[in-house]
Amino acid sequence: MPAQSGAKEAPAEKPPAAKSPAAEPPAAESTQVLRRVSASAGSAKPRTGGDKPQQVPESTQVLRRVKADQPPPAESTQVLRRVNAPRSGDTPEPGAGAPKAPAAPVAPAAAAAATGVPPRTPSEPTATPQASGNGSDGGEGGGTGDGGGKKPKRPRRTGWRRIFPTWRMVLGTFVLGVLVIIGLLFLGYSMVQIPAANALATKQATVYLYADGSQLARDGEVNRENVGLAQIAKPAQHAILAAEDRDFYTESAVDPKAMLRAGWNTALGKGKQSGSTITQQYVKNYYLAQEQTVTRKAKEFFISIKLDREKSKNEILEGYLNTSYFGRNAYGIQAAAQAYYGRDAIDLDPARAAYLAALVNAPSEYDVVAHPENKPAALARWNYVLDGMVAKGWLSQSDRTGMKFPMPKEQTVSTGMSGQRGYLVEAVKQYLVGHDILTKDQLAAGGYRITTTIQRPKQNAFVKAVNDQLISKLDKKNRKADTYVRAGGASIDPKTGKIVAMYGGIDYVKQYTNGATRGDYQVGSTFKPFVFTSAVQNSSSTQDGQRITPNTYYDGTNKRLVQGWSGGRYNPENEDQKSYGQITVRKATDLSVNAVYAQMAADVTGDKVKETAIDLGIPADTPDLYPSPSIALGTANASVLEMTEAYATLANHGRHGTYTIIEKISKDNVPVELPGRQTKQAVTREAADTTTSVLKSVVEGGTATAAQAAGRPAAGKTGTAEEDTAAWFAGYTPDLATVVSVMGQDPVTAKHVPLYGALGVARMNGGGPPTEIWAQYTRDALRGKPAAGFDLQLQPGADVVAPSTRPSSSPGTDAGQSNGGTTGTPSQGTTPTDGGQGNGGATGAPSQGTPPADPTTTGGGDTTTGGAGGGPATTTGGPADGGATNGGPGGGQPGTGGTGGTGGGTDQGTTGLPGGFVAPQTARRQ
């Protein structure tokens, strides 16, 4: 109840201090009551008199503590009571009774002493009095009876209400959860870093291509070939987006809504579904693994967000297209396009692209060839992709309407390196490593796209020629010699130096050694043209000073002792021990006469012959490339490919270039630099062209007449290795240089073995299968190309063909030159034969003399024993120079062509050749 107006400072209630002790109820404890008394602002005394009470704007509330007379208890209850001071204008309520006498004013000091509260100064504002309490204590402004202004306690929740949280609990939990999630996201984003790519994602196959870009082979553990986005057709890009993530270019890296939807569908048993964006799938493929774990999912989430900030959408899409698995062991869309349709990704049309995009969802199930029963499901997925492309505007409805399902090709079992692929791949690797373009470790890592110079039509023609002329004629069941047959071949464009075809063997997985690059067989008489080229190049002369030309006469007597050679006695045997008498160099080349070319090598000198061979393309470190007269018979062990390079130099008029099998190479669309082609004039054009003129005669009427089947001008030379372990033909046209070799090797011991009886013939020689293979291949490889003649610039006088033989006209000495002693007609005929190497190292034991002693190996070669010279007989029966150093006289019968007596030569052949080599003594057949 509001306080009465008047000059009263406090209500009518007497302060507790005025009560007598007897009025207090007995209690063990005393009650301390704090009263708040509101005083009039501005004066400590109330106004009296007849004046109306004035409104006091502010009142001062004084807290007064009243103590009982009893000693203070252990505990006391303090009650705050607000007492409203009278305000001006207040009137007492009706029936309230007469106003009580005003209480005596209390001095501030006394009040302070009584209440324990320091008095306020007049300057302090007073609080406005307010009514308080509900009257339960009997006072209008008093508080509650149990303590004043305390709020009542909330009623306890009972019954079923206790089960459900209150809205305050729900709200608090939600806010707390949001804060925790934000914290976890921040923590995860901070802790998870973009890792390095996983091992599987970085592995690629190295792809080998033919010169026209078609695939030759793939080499690597993983069938993947990374390509740039520009190398993937737009329909293929759109098909993948339509199948996997149609809003890829506009959405964020992650799609929480899709993830929740996928989780919900999976929980409902609708199958496992992926709510991942293309970015998330790329992260899983490239950076993480495929396991379905919460940890992997969390990493995928954070890495995707970071990756989206670091890479463009195009980069992410390119990576996804190169890492996705499409089935058939194909990783990436390029490998998939080849596996299912045999074409590159750039050539995919919408129909095929849509099928490949459908495969990503279920590669094994949607392969309609492997699982035809699943074709309806695959077809439905294919339609889904195409409809998505139409919906996004990537495909017109008219094109979509008329589209038919493109059946993929039959799945082919991976053949790897079978057939010729392995040989070609190994040759490419050898070239790259040998020319310091790539290391073995780089090749092992893979990922290269290598375009070779191999021309597919020519390669197929080479394989067919070998099959037709050699492999199809073998009878391994009934002829043991046929099991020894191996073949190798190489073909080079002489103008560009590019290797356009190569034959390594019947099958790389059956015969690992490449017949085209192996260098362990003697090249035989295919080396002889290098001797003549060196003679013209160096303007060499015979022993009697005659310039060596195609028309120079040499003594072709079998086992004729080489003149002018200081390294020891050397008198090689012709093939089948035939003697030819005085014949021209051209004719000696046609018939591959060993006696003539061994003498020519001595006339030119072995060092110059070796130098010319190296200039033409034979490696300097070729085994057995000794600068002795025996070099002419092909004792060197060069490979088919090396011989092809040398013959290509002759075909290119003596100009030698860098020969290559690589057109271009790149990795991840970055080109690898290749060394530039270096060319030089290895020998003069006159030397090369004159040699070509001589080799044309070999094809026209010599040991290589089978080469005429090529149907165009050709030049070449046959050859046979020692013991007939290999037969060769090296030939060329103005457009193509090709060398073919048929070799004998035991399939069990890998030992070189003779080819006697192979293909049902007594002997395998260069004029047989090697030349026949060459002719068929050259004809097919150049089919459609106009036949071109050789444009030759010959040595003076070489354009005139002299008589092939020259009868004797007067007695003389045989010095092995054009003006040497007389000879009769060839003792054993002049029928053209293979001219291979034979008995090249045997001493010239006369047919009626003492046989030579057994050879002894000394200094890398066989020694000679010394013996009678087998020079041609004179008409007078006088002494004839058998060519032996300090040799004894030799007597022969007229017209025998060189059967001599038992000489008494003193040269025991102790003089070694350069490098410790002594002229071979073992029997060789030519």
GIRA-V862634 format. One record per residue. RES is the residue in one letter. OMEGA is omega in whole degrees, -180 to 180 (* if undefined). BURIAL is 1 if it has 9 or more other ideal C-beta (glycine too) atoms within 8 Angstrom, else 0. D_FIRST is the distance of its C-alpha to the first C-alpha in whole Angstrom. Layout:
RES;OMEGA;BURIAL;D_FIRST
RES;OMEGA;BURIAL;D_FIRST
//
This chain:
M;-177;0;0
P;-179;1;4
A;179;1;7
Q;178;1;9
S;180;1;12
G;-177;1;15
A;178;1;18
K;179;1;16
E;-176;1;16
A;178;1;13
P;-176;0;10
A;179;0;12
E;178;0;13
K;176;0;17
P;-178;1;18
P;-178;0;20
A;-178;0;23
A;-180;0;23
K;178;0;23
S;179;0;27
P;-177;0;28
A;-178;0;29
A;-177;0;25
E;176;1;25
P;-180;0;26
P;179;0;30
A;177;0;30
A;-178;0;32
E;175;1;30
S;180;1;27
T;177;1;24
Q;-179;1;23
V;176;1;19
L;178;1;19
R;176;1;16
R;-178;1;15
V;-179;1;15
S;178;1;14
A;179;1;17
S;180;1;18
A;174;1;21
G;-180;0;24
S;177;0;24
A;-179;0;23
K;177;0;22
P;-180;1;20
R;180;1;21
T;178;0;22
G;-177;0;24
G;179;0;24
D;176;0;23
K;177;0;20
P;180;1;18
Q;178;0;19
Q;176;0;17
V;-177;1;18
P;-178;0;19
E;177;1;18
S;178;1;17
T;179;1;18
Q;-179;1;17
V;176;1;19
L;-176;1;19
R;179;1;20
R;-180;1;22
V;-178;1;22
K;173;0;26
A;-179;1;27
D;-177;0;30
Q;178;0;32
P;-177;0;34
P;179;0;32
P;179;1;32
A;178;0;34
E;179;0;31
S;178;1;28
T;179;0;24
Q;180;0;22
V;178;1;18
L;180;1;17
R;-179;1;13
R;179;1;11
V;-179;1;10
N;176;1;9
A;179;1;11
P;178;1;11
R;179;1;13
S;180;1;15
G;179;1;15
D;178;1;11
T;180;0;11
P;180;0;10
E;178;0;9
P;179;0;12
G;-179;0;13
A;-179;0;11
G;-180;0;14
A;180;0;16
P;179;1;15
K;178;0;16
A;-179;0;18
P;177;1;18
A;-180;1;19
A;179;0;22
P;-180;0;22
V;178;1;23
A;180;0;26
P;-178;1;26
A;180;0;29
A;178;0;27
A;179;1;24
A;180;1;26
A;-178;0;29
A;-175;1;26
T;-177;1;24
G;-180;0;27
V;-179;1;26
P;-179;0;28
P;177;1;26
R;176;1;26
T;-180;0;28
P;-179;0;27
S;-178;0;29
E;179;0;27
P;179;0;24
T;-180;1;20
A;177;1;18
T;-178;0;15
P;179;1;12
Q;178;0;10
A;-178;1;7
S;175;1;9
G;-178;1;10
N;177;0;10
G;-179;0;9
S;180;0;12
D;178;1;12
G;178;0;10
G;-178;1;7
E;-178;0;4
G;-178;1;6
G;178;1;9
G;179;1;12
T;-178;1;15
G;-177;0;16
D;176;0;20
G;173;0;19
G;-169;1;16
G;180;1;17
K;175;0;20
K;180;0;22
P;178;0;23
K;178;0;27
R;178;0;29
P;-179;0;31
R;180;0;34
R;-178;0;37
T;175;0;39
G;-174;0;42
W;-179;0;44
R;180;0;41
R;-178;0;42
I;-174;0;46
F;178;0;45
P;177;0;43
T;180;0;40
W;178;0;40
R;178;0;39
M;179;0;42
V;-180;1;44
L;179;0;43
G;179;0;43
T;180;1;46
F;180;0;48
V;179;0;47
L;179;0;48
G;178;0;51
V;179;0;52
L;179;0;52
V;180;0;54
I;178;0;56
I;179;0;56
G;179;0;57
L;178;0;60
L;179;0;61
F;179;0;61
L;180;0;63
G;180;1;65
Y;-179;1;66
S;-174;0;67
M;-176;0;69
V;178;1;71
Q;177;0;74
I;-177;0;77
P;173;0;80
A;-179;0;83
A;178;0;85
N;-173;1;86
A;-177;0;90
L;-176;0;90
A;-178;1;89
T;-179;0;91
K;178;1;94
Q;171;1;97
A;171;1;100
T;-175;1;103
V;178;1;104
Y;-175;1;108
L;170;1;109
Y;-179;1;112
A;-180;1;113
D;178;0;112
G;177;0;109
S;-173;0;109
Q;177;1;108
L;-179;1;111
A;173;1;109
R;-177;1;105
D;179;1;105
G;-178;1;102
E;-176;0;100
V;180;1;97
N;179;1;98
R;174;1;96
E;-179;1;97
N;178;1;94
V;178;1;94
G;-179;0;93
L;179;1;90
A;179;0;93
Q;177;1;96
I;-176;1;93
A;179;1;94
K;177;0;91
P;178;1;91
A;177;1;91
Q;-178;1;88
H;180;1;86
A;179;1;87
I;179;1;85
L;180;1;82
A;-178;1;82
A;-169;1;83
E;-173;1;80
D;-173;0;78
R;-179;0;78
D;-174;0;75
F;-174;1;76
Y;-178;0;77
T;-177;0;73
E;177;0;71
S;-176;0;70
A;180;1;72
V;-180;1;70
D;-178;1;68
P;-179;0;65
K;179;0;65
A;179;1;69
M;178;1;68
L;180;1;66
R;179;1;67
A;178;1;71
G;179;1;69
W;179;0;67
N;178;1;71
T;180;1;72
A;-180;0;70
L;177;0;70
G;179;0;74
K;180;0;75
G;177;0;77
K;-180;0;77
Q;-179;1;76
S;175;0;75
G;-175;1;72
S;172;1;74
T;176;1;75
I;178;1;78
T;180;1;77
Q;178;1;76
Q;178;1;79
Y;178;1;81
V;179;1;79
K;-177;1;80
N;-169;1;83
Y;-173;1;84
Y;-174;1;82
L;178;1;81
A;-173;0;82
Q;-177;0;82
E;-179;0;80
Q;179;0;77
T;180;0;74
V;-180;0;71
T;180;0;72
R;178;1;74
K;180;1;72
A;178;1;70
K;179;1;72
E;-179;1;74
F;-175;1;70
F;179;1;70
I;179;1;73
S;179;1;73
I;-180;1;70
K;-178;1;72
L;180;1;75
D;178;1;74
R;-175;0;73
E;-177;0;76
K;178;0;79
S;178;0;79
K;180;0;79
N;179;0;83
E;180;0;84
I;179;1;82
L;178;1;83
E;178;1;87
G;179;1;86
Y;-179;1;85
L;-179;1;88
N;-177;1;90
T;-179;1;88
S;180;1;87
Y;-176;0;90
F;-176;1;92
G;-179;1;94
R;179;1;98
N;-178;0;97
A;176;1;96
Y;-178;1;93
G;-173;1;92
I;178;1;93
Q;178;1;96
A;179;1;98
A;179;1;96
A;178;1;98
Q;-176;1;101
A;-175;1;101
Y;-175;1;100
Y;177;1;102
G;179;0;104
R;179;0;103
D;-179;0;101
A;-179;1;97
I;-176;0;98
D;-179;0;100
L;175;1;97
D;-176;1;97
P;-178;1;93
A;-180;1;95
R;179;1;96
A;-180;1;93
A;179;1;91
Y;178;1;92
L;178;1;92
A;178;1;88
A;-178;1;88
L;-176;1;90
V;-179;1;87
N;180;0;85
A;-173;0;87
P;-176;1;90
S;-176;0;92
E;-174;1;91
Y;175;1;92
D;-173;1;95
V;176;1;97
V;179;1;101
A;-178;0;100
H;-179;1;97
P;180;0;99
E;-180;0;97
N;-178;1;93
K;178;1;95
P;178;0;92
A;178;1;89
A;180;1;91
L;178;1;92
A;178;0;88
R;178;1;87
W;178;1;89
N;178;0;88
Y;180;1;85
V;-179;1;86
L;178;1;87
D;177;1;85
G;178;1;82
M;177;1;85
V;-178;1;85
A;-180;0;81
K;180;1;81
G;180;0;84
W;-178;1;86
L;-180;1;89
S;-179;0;90
Q;179;0;89
S;177;0;93
D;180;1;94
R;-176;1;92
T;-176;0;93
G;-174;0;97
M;178;1;96
K;-179;0;98
F;-178;0;97
P;179;1;99
M;177;0;101
P;179;1;101
K;177;1;104
E;178;0;105
Q;-180;1;104
T;177;0;107
V;-178;0;107
S;-180;0;106
T;176;0;110
G;-175;0;109
M;-178;1;112
S;-179;1;114
G;-180;0;117
Q;-176;1;118
R;-178;1;114
G;179;1;114
Y;-178;1;117
L;180;1;116
V;179;1;113
E;178;1;114
A;178;1;117
V;179;1;114
K;178;1;112
Q;180;1;115
Y;-177;1;115
L;-180;1;112
V;-178;1;112
G;179;0;115
H;176;0;115
D;177;0;111
I;176;1;109
L;176;1;107
T;178;0;107
K;179;0;107
D;178;0;103
Q;178;0;102
L;179;1;104
A;178;0;103
A;175;0;99
G;179;1;100
G;-178;1;99
Y;175;1;102
R;-171;1;103
I;175;1;107
T;-178;1;109
T;176;1;113
T;-179;1;116
I;179;1;117
Q;-172;1;118
R;179;1;117
P;180;0;121
K;178;1;123
Q;178;1;121
N;179;0;122
A;180;1;125
F;-180;1;126
V;-180;1;125
K;-180;1;127
A;179;1;130
V;179;1;130
N;-177;1;129
D;-172;0;132
Q;-176;1;134
L;-171;1;134
I;-177;0;131
S;-178;0;132
K;-179;1;136
L;176;1;135
D;-173;0;136
K;180;0;134
K;-175;0;135
N;179;0;139
R;-179;1;139
K;-179;0;137
A;180;1;138
D;178;1;136
T;-179;0;133
Y;-169;1;133
V;173;1;133
R;180;1;130
A;176;1;129
G;-180;1;128
G;178;1;128
A;-178;1;126
S;-175;1;126
I;170;1;125
D;-173;1;125
P;-178;1;128
K;-177;0;126
T;-178;0;123
G;-178;1;123
K;175;1;121
I;-173;1;121
V;179;1;121
A;-180;1;122
M;176;1;122
Y;-176;1;124
G;-178;1;123
G;-175;1;124
I;180;0;124
D;-175;0;120
Y;-179;1;118
V;178;0;117
K;178;0;120
Q;-172;1;122
Y;-177;0;119
T;-178;0;122
N;-179;1;122
G;-179;1;126
A;-176;1;125
T;179;1;124
R;-177;1;125
G;-177;1;128
D;176;0;130
Y;176;1;133
Q;-177;1;136
V;177;1;136
G;-172;1;140
S;174;1;142
T;177;1;139
F;-173;1;139
K;178;1;143
P;179;1;142
F;178;1;140
V;-180;1;143
F;177;1;145
T;179;1;142
S;179;1;142
A;179;1;146
V;-179;1;145
Q;-176;1;142
N;-180;1;144
S;-176;0;148
S;-178;1;149
S;177;0;153
T;-179;1;155
Q;180;1;157
D;172;1;160
G;179;0;158
Q;178;1;157
R;-179;0;154
I;179;1;152
T;176;1;151
P;-177;1;151
N;178;1;155
T;-179;1;156
Y;176;1;158
Y;178;1;157
D;-179;1;159
G;-178;1;157
T;179;1;159
N;178;1;157
K;178;1;157
R;-178;1;158
L;-180;1;157
V;-179;1;155
Q;173;1;156
G;180;0;155
W;-174;1;152
S;-176;0;152
G;-179;1;150
G;-179;1;152
R;179;1;154
Y;-180;1;153
N;-174;1;154
P;-179;1;152
E;174;1;153
N;178;1;153
E;-178;1;151
D;177;0;154
Q;178;1;156
K;174;1;157
S;-174;1;159
Y;180;1;159
G;-179;1;161
Q;178;1;161
I;-179;1;158
T;176;1;156
V;179;1;152
R;-179;1;151
K;179;1;153
A;176;1;152
T;178;1;148
D;-176;1;149
L;179;1;151
S;-177;1;148
V;-178;1;151
N;-176;1;150
A;-178;1;153
V;-174;1;153
Y;174;1;149
A;177;1;149
Q;179;1;152
M;178;1;150
A;177;1;147
A;179;1;150
D;-179;1;151
V;-173;1;147
T;-177;1;146
G;-179;1;143
D;-180;0;141
K;177;1;141
V;179;1;141
K;-180;1;138
E;179;1;136
T;179;1;137
A;179;1;135
I;178;1;132
D;-180;1;132
L;178;1;132
G;177;1;129
I;-179;1;130
P;-178;0;128
A;-178;0;130
D;179;0;129
T;-180;1;130
P;175;0;132
D;175;0;136
L;-175;1;136
Y;180;1;139
P;179;1;141
S;179;1;144
P;-179;1;147
S;179;1;145
I;-178;1;142
A;-176;1;144
L;176;1;144
G;177;1;140
T;-180;1;140
A;-180;1;136
N;178;1;133
A;180;1;131
S;177;1;128
V;-178;1;129
L;179;1;126
E;177;1;128
M;178;1;131
T;179;1;129
E;-179;1;128
A;179;1;131
Y;176;1;133
A;176;1;130
T;176;1;131
L;-180;1;135
A;-179;1;134
N;176;1;132
H;174;1;135
G;180;1;134
R;-177;1;131
H;178;1;128
G;176;1;125
T;-179;1;122
Y;-173;1;122
T;174;1;118
I;-178;1;117
I;175;1;113
E;177;0;112
K;-177;0;109
I;179;1;106
S;174;1;102
K;-177;1;99
D;177;0;95
N;177;0;97
V;-178;0;98
P;173;0;102
V;-176;1;104
E;177;0;106
L;178;1;110
P;179;0;113
G;-179;0;115
R;179;0;118
Q;179;0;121
T;177;0;125
K;176;0;128
Q;-175;0;132
A;175;1;132
V;-179;1;136
T;178;1;138
R;179;1;138
E;-180;1;142
A;-179;1;142
A;-176;1;139
D;178;1;141
T;175;1;144
T;177;1;143
T;179;1;141
S;180;1;145
V;-178;1;146
L;174;1;143
K;180;1;144
S;179;1;147
V;179;1;146
V;-175;1;144
E;-177;0;147
G;-178;0;150
G;-175;1;149
T;-176;1;147
A;-179;1;144
T;178;1;145
A;180;1;143
A;179;1;140
Q;179;1;142
A;176;1;140
A;176;1;137
G;177;0;139
R;-179;1;138
P;-177;1;140
A;176;1;139
A;-179;1;140
G;-178;1;140
K;175;1;141
T;178;1;141
G;177;1;141
T;180;1;141
A;179;1;140
E;-180;1;142
E;179;0;143
D;179;1;142
T;178;1;138
A;176;1;137
A;-172;1;138
W;161;1;137
F;177;1;137
A;-177;1;136
G;-180;1;136
Y;168;1;134
T;177;1;135
P;-175;1;134
D;-171;1;130
L;175;1;130
A;-174;1;131
T;177;1;130
V;179;1;132
V;177;1;132
S;173;1;133
V;-171;1;134
M;178;1;133
G;180;1;134
Q;178;1;132
D;-177;0;132
P;-178;0;129
V;-176;0;128
T;-177;0;130
A;179;0;129
K;176;0;132
H;-179;1;134
V;178;1;137
P;-179;0;140
L;179;1;140
Y;178;1;143
G;179;1;143
A;-179;1;140
L;177;1;140
G;178;0;143
V;-176;0;145
A;-177;0;147
R;174;0;145
M;178;1;142
N;-175;1;143
G;-180;1;141
G;-179;1;143
G;-176;1;141
P;180;1;138
P;-180;1;136
T;179;1;138
E;176;1;137
I;-180;1;134
W;-176;1;134
A;-179;1;136
Q;-180;1;133
Y;-178;1;130
T;178;1;132
R;-178;1;133
D;-178;1;129
A;-178;1;127
L;179;1;129
R;-179;0;129
G;178;0;129
K;-178;0;129
P;178;0;133
A;-179;1;135
A;177;0;136
G;178;0;139
F;175;1;139
D;-170;0;139
L;171;0;141
Q;-167;0;143
L;171;1;145
Q;-179;1;147
P;179;0;151
G;-177;0;153
A;-179;1;151
D;177;0;151
V;-178;0;154
V;180;0;155
A;175;1;158
P;-173;0;160
S;179;0;158
T;-177;1;161
R;180;1;164
P;180;0;167
S;179;1;169
S;-180;0;172
S;179;0;173
P;177;0;173
G;179;1;170
T;-180;0;167
D;177;1;164
A;177;1;161
G;180;1;159
Q;-177;1;159
S;-179;1;160
N;-177;0;164
G;-178;1;164
G;-176;1;167
T;174;1;168
T;175;1;167
G;176;1;168
T;-179;1;166
P;-173;1;162
S;-177;1;164
Q;173;0;161
G;-177;0;160
T;-180;0;158
T;-179;0;156
P;176;1;152
T;-174;1;150
D;-180;1;146
G;177;1;147
G;-178;1;145
Q;176;1;145
G;175;1;148
N;-174;1;150
G;-174;1;149
G;-177;1;149
A;174;1;152
T;-175;1;155
G;177;1;158
A;-179;1;160
P;-178;1;163
S;180;0;164
Q;-178;0;167
G;-180;1;166
T;179;0;165
P;180;0;161
P;179;1;158
A;178;0;157
D;-179;0;153
P;174;1;151
T;-178;0;149
T;-180;0;145
T;173;1;145
G;175;1;142
G;179;0;140
G;-180;1;143
D;179;1;147
T;175;1;150
T;-175;1;153
T;-176;1;156
G;-180;1;159
G;-176;1;162
A;174;1;164
G;-179;1;163
G;-176;1;163
G;-180;1;164
P;-178;1;166
A;175;1;170
T;-177;1;173
T;-178;0;176
T;-179;0;178
G;179;0;176
G;-179;0;176
P;176;0;172
A;-179;1;169
D;178;1;166
G;176;1;164
G;-179;1;161
A;177;1;161
T;-176;0;161
N;-177;0;164
G;179;1;164
G;-178;1;168
P;175;1;170
G;178;1;169
G;-179;1;172
G;178;1;171
Q;179;0;173
P;175;0;173
G;-179;0;171
T;178;1;169
G;170;1;166
G;172;1;165
T;-173;1;167
G;179;1;168
G;-178;1;169
T;-177;1;168
G;178;1;167
G;-177;0;167
G;-179;1;164
T;-179;1;163
D;-178;1;159
Q;176;0;157
G;-177;1;154
T;-178;0;152
T;-177;0;151
G;175;1;147
L;178;1;145
P;-180;1;142
G;179;0;139
G;-178;1;142
F;175;1;143
V;-175;1;146
A;-179;1;147
P;180;1;146
Q;-176;1;149
T;-176;1;148
A;177;0;149
R;178;1;147
R;180;1;148
Q;*;1;147
//
